[in-house]
Structures are given as structure tokens and as C-alpha cells.
Amino acid sequence: MKLDGVTYYRGDGPIEGVKVLPLRRIPDERGTIFHLMKKSDPHFIDFGEIYFSSVNEGIIKGWHKHADMTLNYACVTGRVKCALYDDRPESPTKGNLMEVFLGPDSYNLLIVPPHVWNGFKGMTDAIVANCCTHIHDPKRSERLDPFDPGIGYDWAPRNH
């Protein structure tokens, strides 16, 4: 099922707490400003750190989930396919799987709450910004192989 440019593969729709919000771009003859987040945004929670992650075309970074941290992803150059999976025991969307494409042609903020598995694949060489709510603590995160059968997501391109 596809709604608002987001594809839902399992379950009845989105994952509880995950949001995809349009971001502002301000182009002029000098270049483009890509807005990410400001303290006055209604979805702003807290500031922990901001970092940029490069991902090469065809490479997968994931699966991972964080115990405390909310992730705020935007892709400022290139294009990525983000996949998310909800295995939270008490979640009303447990078992849901969704994907979101991010890049300058789909310039959105992807908000991923704590305890939701997520990862991204470079559709082209890309740079992803993350303005997260906590300083990264490896002891407060988990990782899985991108092809983990427990999630069962197929990262291959599809012709819909």
C-alpha cells in the first residue's frame, strides 16, 4: 500500500510514532538552503547531537534501533531508501514494515522513535543528516544484519 509517497508492506499502515514531514528548501541563484529542524518546530523534542552519514550506492546501513534516542533523518544529497520495522511488544503497529525514500527530490524529515528498527540503502551515493535527541551511546543500541530473517525485508529494487 502506498500513501503520501511512503510504502507500507505489512500491517495496516504506518508505524506508531514514525512521521514523515516535508522540509523547506530555499533555492536561489547562489544555491539552496536545506532546512532540517529548529527548536520552535512542533516535532522538536531535544538536542543530543547532529551528524552526517555518507552511504555509497548499493550499500546498506542497518538494521539498528536505539533505546532512548529519536532519530531525525534528512537526505541532503543523493537518494536513500529507508526501511523501518516495528517489533515493540506493546505497539499497536507491531509487525508493520515500511519504507521511505529520501533525497532532494523527496526532501522530508523522517522521525524514527526509540525501539524501532531502521536502516537505509544508498540508491545513489548520498549524505544523510541525523539531528538526534541524545548523544549516541553504543550500549543503548542494538544492531542486526541487514538480511536478518526475523525482519525479512528484501532490500532489492522492485518494479511496482
TORGUMI-832582 format. One record per residue: residue in three letters; x, y, z of N, C-alpha, C in turn. Coordinates in steps of 0.2 Angstrom, whole numbers. Layout:
N
<Ala,<X,Y,Z>,<X,Y,Z>,<X,Y,Z>>
...
END
This chain:
160
<Met,<4,-6,0>,<0,0,0>,<4,6,0>>
<Lys,<3,11,-4>,<7,17,-4>,<2,23,-2>>
<Leu,<4,27,3>,<1,33,5>,<6,39,6>>
<Asp,<5,45,3>,<9,50,4>,<16,49,2>>
<Gly,<18,45,-3>,<24,43,-5>,<28,38,-1>>
<Val,<25,36,4>,<28,31,9>,<24,24,7>>
<Thr,<28,19,7>,<26,12,6>,<25,8,12>>
<Tyr,<19,5,13>,<18,0,19>,<18,-7,16>>
<Tyr,<22,-11,19>,<22,-18,16>,<19,-23,21>>
<Arg,<19,-22,27>,<15,-26,31>,<11,-22,36>>
<Gly,<5,-25,38>,<1,-21,43>,<-4,-17,39>>
<Asp,<-7,-13,43>,<-12,-9,40>,<-10,-2,39>>
<Gly,<-4,0,39>,<-2,7,38>,<5,9,42>>
<Pro,<5,15,44>,<11,17,46>,<13,14,53>>
<Ile,<19,15,55>,<22,13,62>,<21,18,67>>
<Glu,<18,16,72>,<16,21,78>,<22,25,80>>
<Gly,<22,32,79>,<27,36,81>,<31,38,76>>
<Val,<31,35,70>,<36,37,64>,<32,42,60>>
<Lys,<35,48,59>,<32,53,55>,<37,55,49>>
<Val,<34,57,43>,<37,59,38>,<34,66,36>>
<Leu,<38,71,37>,<36,78,37>,<40,82,31>>
<Pro,<37,86,27>,<40,89,22>,<45,95,25>>
<Leu,<51,95,22>,<55,100,24>,<56,106,19>>
<Arg,<58,112,21>,<58,118,17>,<65,118,13>>
<Arg,<65,119,7>,<71,121,3>,<70,128,1>>
<Ile,<75,132,1>,<75,139,-1>,<81,140,-7>>
<Pro,<79,139,-13>,<84,140,-18>,<84,147,-21>>
<Asp,<90,149,-23>,<91,155,-27>,<97,154,-31>>
<Glu,<99,159,-35>,<105,159,-39>,<111,157,-36>>
<Arg,<112,158,-30>,<118,156,-26>,<118,149,-24>>
<Gly,<113,145,-24>,<112,138,-21>,<106,137,-18>>
<Thr,<106,132,-13>,<100,130,-10>,<101,129,-2>>
<Ile,<97,132,2>,<97,131,9>,<92,125,10>>
<Phe,<94,120,14>,<90,114,15>,<89,114,23>>
<His,<83,116,25>,<81,117,32>,<80,110,35>>
<Leu,<83,109,41>,<82,102,44>,<77,103,50>>
<Met,<79,107,55>,<75,107,61>,<77,114,65>>
<Lys,<72,116,69>,<73,122,73>,<69,120,80>>
<Lys,<72,123,85>,<69,122,92>,<62,124,92>>
<Ser,<59,128,88>,<52,130,88>,<48,125,84>>
<Asp,<50,121,81>,<46,116,77>,<42,112,82>>
<Pro,<36,110,80>,<31,107,85>,<34,99,86>>
<His,<38,97,82>,<40,90,82>,<47,90,86>>
<Phe,<50,95,87>,<56,96,91>,<56,93,98>>
<Ile,<60,88,100>,<60,85,107>,<66,88,111>>
<Asp,<72,86,108>,<78,88,112>,<84,88,107>>
<Phe,<89,91,109>,<95,90,105>,<100,86,109>>
<Gly,<103,81,105>,<109,77,108>,<115,78,104>>
<Glu,<114,77,97>,<120,78,93>,<117,78,86>>
<Ile,<121,81,81>,<119,81,74>,<125,78,71>>
<Tyr,<124,73,66>,<130,71,62>,<127,69,55>>
<Phe,<132,68,51>,<131,66,44>,<134,60,42>>
<Ser,<130,56,39>,<132,49,37>,<132,48,29>>
<Ser,<138,47,27>,<138,46,19>,<137,38,18>>
<Val,<134,37,13>,<132,30,11>,<133,29,4>>
<Asn,<137,24,2>,<138,23,-5>,<133,19,-9>>
<Glu,<132,21,-15>,<127,17,-19>,<127,10,-18>>
<Gly,<121,7,-17>,<121,0,-16>,<122,-3,-9>>
<Ile,<125,1,-5>,<127,-1,2>,<121,0,7>>
<Ile,<121,-5,12>,<115,-5,17>,<118,-3,23>>
<Lys,<115,2,27>,<117,3,34>,<111,2,38>>
<Gly,<112,-4,42>,<106,-6,46>,<107,-13,47>>
<Trp,<103,-16,51>,<97,-14,55>,<100,-11,62>>
<His,<97,-6,64>,<99,-4,71>,<93,-1,74>>
<Lys,<93,-1,81>,<87,3,85>,<91,5,91>>
<His,<88,11,94>,<90,14,100>,<85,14,105>>
<Ala,<88,13,111>,<84,13,117>,<80,19,119>>
<Asp,<84,25,118>,<82,31,121>,<81,37,115>>
<Met,<85,36,110>,<86,41,105>,<80,41,100>>
<Thr,<78,47,98>,<73,48,92>,<78,51,87>>
<Leu,<77,48,81>,<81,50,75>,<77,54,71>>
<Asn,<81,59,68>,<78,64,63>,<82,64,57>>
<Tyr,<80,60,52>,<84,59,46>,<82,64,41>>
<Ala,<86,67,37>,<85,70,30>,<91,69,26>>
<Cys,<90,68,20>,<95,66,15>,<96,72,11>>
<Val,<102,75,11>,<103,82,8>,<106,81,1>>
<Thr,<109,76,0>,<112,74,-7>,<112,67,-8>>
<Gly,<110,65,-15>,<109,58,-17>,<102,56,-15>>
<Arg,<101,49,-14>,<95,47,-13>,<96,40,-9>>
<Val,<92,39,-4>,<92,33,0>,<85,30,1>>
<Lys,<85,24,2>,<79,20,4>,<79,18,11>>
<Cys,<75,21,15>,<75,20,22>,<69,14,24>>
<Ala,<71,9,27>,<66,4,29>,<66,4,37>>
<Leu,<60,3,39>,<58,3,46>,<54,-3,48>>
<Tyr,<55,-6,54>,<51,-12,56>,<50,-11,64>>
<Asp,<43,-12,65>,<41,-12,72>,<40,-19,75>>
<Asp,<45,-20,80>,<44,-26,84>,<43,-25,92>>
<Arg,<41,-19,93>,<39,-17,100>,<33,-21,103>>
<Pro,<34,-24,108>,<29,-29,111>,<22,-26,112>>
<Glu,<22,-20,114>,<16,-17,116>,<13,-12,111>>
<Ser,<16,-11,105>,<15,-7,100>,<8,-9,96>>
<Pro,<4,-4,95>,<-2,-6,91>,<0,-8,83>>
<Thr,<6,-6,81>,<8,-7,74>,<14,-13,74>>
<Lys,<14,-17,79>,<19,-22,80>,<18,-26,73>>
<Gly,<24,-28,70>,<24,-32,64>,<24,-27,58>>
<Asn,<23,-21,58>,<22,-17,52>,<29,-15,50>>
<Leu,<30,-15,43>,<36,-14,39>,<34,-8,34>>
<Met,<39,-3,34>,<38,2,29>,<44,5,26>>
<Glu,<44,8,21>,<50,11,18>,<48,18,15>>
<Val,<53,22,16>,<53,29,14>,<59,31,10>>
<Phe,<58,34,4>,<63,37,0>,<65,44,2>>
<Leu,<71,45,3>,<73,52,5>,<78,55,0>>
<Gly,<78,61,-1>,<83,64,-6>,<81,71,-7>>
<Pro,<85,75,-11>,<82,82,-13>,<76,82,-17>>
<Asp,<74,77,-20>,<68,76,-24>,<62,74,-20>>
<Ser,<64,72,-14>,<59,70,-9>,<61,72,-2>>
<Tyr,<62,79,-1>,<65,82,4>,<61,82,10>>
<Asn,<61,77,14>,<57,76,20>,<61,74,26>>
<Leu,<58,75,32>,<61,73,38>,<58,67,40>>
<Leu,<62,62,41>,<59,55,44>,<61,55,51>>
<Ile,<56,55,55>,<56,54,63>,<55,47,65>>
<Val,<61,44,68>,<60,37,70>,<61,37,78>>
<Pro,<56,35,81>,<56,35,88>,<60,29,91>>
<Pro,<62,29,97>,<66,24,100>,<62,17,99>>
<His,<66,12,99>,<64,5,99>,<62,3,92>>
<Val,<62,7,87>,<60,5,80>,<66,3,76>>
<Trp,<66,-3,73>,<72,-5,69>,<72,-1,63>>
<Asn,<78,2,61>,<78,6,54>,<85,5,51>>
<Gly,<85,6,45>,<91,6,41>,<90,10,34>>
<Phe,<96,11,31>,<95,14,24>,<100,11,19>>
<Lys,<98,11,13>,<102,9,7>,<103,15,3>>
<Gly,<109,15,0>,<111,21,-4>,<108,19,-11>>
<Met,<103,23,-14>,<101,22,-21>,<106,25,-25>>
<Thr,<109,30,-23>,<115,33,-26>,<120,35,-20>>
<Asp,<126,37,-22>,<130,40,-16>,<126,45,-13>>
<Ala,<126,45,-6>,<121,50,-3>,<124,52,4>>
<Ile,<122,58,6>,<123,60,13>,<117,61,17>>
<Val,<116,58,23>,<110,58,27>,<112,62,33>>
<Ala,<108,67,35>,<109,71,41>,<105,67,47>>
<Asn,<107,67,53>,<103,65,58>,<104,70,64>>
<Cys,<98,73,66>,<98,78,72>,<95,74,77>>
<Cys,<98,70,81>,<95,65,86>,<95,69,93>>
<Thr,<90,65,97>,<89,68,103>,<93,67,109>>
<His,<98,62,108>,<103,60,113>,<110,59,110>>
<Ile,<115,60,114>,<122,58,111>,<122,51,110>>
<His,<124,48,105>,<125,41,103>,<128,37,109>>
<Asp,<125,32,111>,<128,28,116>,<128,21,113>>
<Pro,<133,18,111>,<133,11,108>,<130,6,113>>
<Lys,<130,7,120>,<127,2,125>,<120,3,125>>
<Arg,<117,8,122>,<110,9,122>,<107,8,115>>
<Ser,<110,4,111>,<108,2,104>,<109,-5,103>>
<Glu,<105,-7,98>,<106,-14,95>,<107,-14,88>>
<Arg,<110,-19,85>,<111,-20,78>,<110,-27,76>>
<Leu,<107,-27,70>,<106,-34,66>,<109,-34,59>>
<Asp,<110,-39,57>,<112,-40,50>,<106,-37,45>>
<Pro,<108,-34,40>,<103,-31,35>,<98,-36,32>>
<Phe,<100,-42,32>,<96,-48,29>,<94,-53,35>>
<Asp,<93,-50,41>,<91,-54,46>,<84,-57,44>>
<Pro,<83,-64,45>,<76,-67,43>,<71,-65,48>>
<Gly,<72,-63,54>,<67,-61,59>,<63,-55,56>>
<Ile,<67,-50,53>,<63,-44,50>,<61,-46,43>>
<Gly,<65,-50,39>,<63,-52,32>,<61,-47,27>>
<Tyr,<65,-41,27>,<64,-36,22>,<69,-38,16>>
<Asp,<66,-37,11>,<70,-38,4>,<73,-31,2>>
<Trp,<79,-30,2>,<82,-23,1>,<83,-22,-7>>
<Ala,<81,-27,-11>,<82,-27,-18>,<77,-22,-21>>
<Pro,<79,-19,-27>,<75,-15,-31>,<68,-18,-33>>
<Arg,<63,-15,-33>,<57,-18,-35>,<54,-14,-41>>
<Asn,<50,-17,-45>,<46,-13,-50>,<39,-14,-48>>
<His,<36,-8,-45>,<30,-8,-43>,<25,-8,-49>>
END
